[in-house]
Amino acid sequence: MESSSSSTHFATCFLTALSISFCIISSTSAARDLAPKTNTEFIKTSCSATTYPKLCLTSLSSHASTIQTSPKLMAGAALNVTLSSAKSTSAVMLKLSQSHGLKPKEVGAMRDCLEELSDSVDELQSSIAEMGNFKSYDFQLMISDVQTWVSAALTDENTCSEGFGGNGMNGNLKTAVRGRIVNIAQLTSNALALINRYASVHG
């Protein structure tokens, strides 16, 4: 009788332990399943505060697993995406500037734009480096520097775009260049908005 009671007790304990284990595994699995959704929702919410939310979402959604739900990591990812776009556009424009048959005005606009883009790349790189190296007690100084650099990068990009305004330029060239520069400027604008959001949350 005692043996039967012990067996019943053992079976009950075993089933209880099994049930707890199952609950823990299920909870862990559910947390894993929810994480990607939570990360994507965070990006959507953050992007809604930018000037170009659709561009923000398409440019950053693939970085959801890196960003998770961190305003700092999101601002950093936005800067890196912008920098990558500025570098690739700069390379394309360098090739275009060496094309045959360009008018003097077009060559001049290209050279000016390449200079502005080079400055923009430097400013974006400085911003990324500053965000990666700051000490917590220097937060306000760091964020102020980053905001200044990213704003300067945006000004450079807009100046480049304006150089291709007006008449007297090849229509296809103007459309191709301005399209790329406007895209970088919009990415930069979004990055600045996300930096400002990070500053407000941190502060």
N, C-alpha and C positions, 0 to 999 in steps of 0.2 A: 504493500500500500504506500509505504514511504517512498519506494522507488518510483511508483507511478506519479506521486506528487512531485518528486524531484524532476522527473521527465517533463511534466506539464509546465513546471516553473521554468525549466531550461528553454523549452519551446517558446514560451511566452516572452522570455527575455531575448531570445534569438530573433523572434519576429519583430519585437520592439526595436532592437538594434538595427535590423534590416530596414525597417520603416524609416528610422532616423537617417540612416545612410542614404536611402533613396531620396528623402526630402532634401538633404544637403546637396546631393548630386543634381537634383532637379533645380534647386535654387541657384546653384553655380551656373548650370546650363542656361537658365532663364536670364541670369545677369549678363552672360556672354552674348545671348541673343539680343538683349535690350541695348547693350553698349553701342553697336553701330547705329541703331536708330536714334539713340540719345545724342550721339556725336553729330549726326546729320541734322537733327532738329536744332542743335546749338548753332551750327553753321547757318541754317536758314534764319534763325532769330537774329543772329549777329549781322548777317548780310542785309536784313531788312532796314538796318540803320544807316546803310551806305547810300550814296547817290545812284549807283548802278547795281541794284541788288541781283539782277539776273546774271550779269557778268561775274559778280562776286561769287555767286553760287556755283556757276559752271567752272570757274577758275580754281575754286578751293574745295569742292566736294570730294575730289579724288584724294585729298589730304586729310580726310576726316579721322582716320585712325591715328594720325600723328597729332592733329590738333586736339582731339578728344573734346573736352569742354573747357579749354584754357584760353582766356582772352589774349594772354601773352603769346602763346603758341600760334594762335590765329593771326595776330598782327605780324608775327615773324614769318609765317607761311605766305601771307599776302605780299610782304616785302620781297621774299625770295621769288615768287611767281612774277612779280613786276620786274625785278632785276633780270630774270631769265628772258623775259619778253623784250626788254630794252636792249640786251646784248645781242639777241638774234636779229632784231630789227636794225641795229647798228651795222651788223655784218652784211645784211641784205643791201642796206643803203650804200655801204662802201663799194660794193660790186656795181650798183646802179650808177654811182658817181663816176665810175670809170668807163661807162658805156660810151660808144661812139655816137656822134650826131646830137649830143645835148647842146642846147643853146647856152650862151654865157650866163644868162640869168638863172637857168636851171642848175648849172654847175655851181654857181655862187650860193644858191639856196641849199643845195646838197651839202656843200662844205660847211656852211653855217650850221645846218641841222646836225651834221655829224659831230660838230664841236659841242653843240647843246646836248646831244645824246651822251657824249663822253662825260660831260659834267654831271648829267643825270645819273649815269651808271656809278660814278664816284660817290655821289651823294647817297644813293641807295645802299651801296656797299658800306659806307661809313655808318649808316643807320643800323644795318644788320649787325655790324661789329659792335656798335655801342650797346645794342639791346642784349647781346650775348655776354658782354663783359662787365656790366654795371654791378655795383654793390647796392644792397637794399637801402642804405642810408643816403645814397646818391640818386634815388629814384626821380625826384622832381627835375634835377639837373639833366639826367639822362633823357627823360621824356621830352624835355624842352629842346635839347639838341636834336633828337630824332624828328620831332615835329618841324623844326627849322629846316633840316636837310631835306625831308620829304616834300615840304612846301616849295623849297628851291628847285627840286627835281621836277615838280609839276609845272613851275614857271618856265623852266628850260624847255620842257616838252611842248607847252603851249606856244612859246616863242618859235620853236621849230615849225610847228604846224602853220602858224601865221605867215611864215616865209614862203609857203606854197599857196597863198591866197592870191586873188586877183587874176587878171588875164595875162596872156603872153607866155603861158607854159603849156607843155604837152599835157593834154587832158588825162591820158592814161597814167602818165607818171605822177601827176598831181593827185589823182584818185588813189593810186597804190600807196604813195608815201603818206598822204594825210590819213588814210584808213588805218595804217599801222601806228602812226603817231597818236592818233585819237584813242586807239585801243590802249596804248601804254599810259596815256594821260588818265584814262578812266580807271585803269588798274591802280595807278598811283593815288588817285582821288579816293578810291575805296580803301587802299592801305592806310591812308591818312585818317580816314573815318574810324577804322578799326583800332588804330593807335590811340586816337582820342578816346575811344570806348574803353580800351584797356586802362588808360590813365584815369578815367572817371571811376572805374570799378576798383582799381588799386588804391586810389586816393580815399 
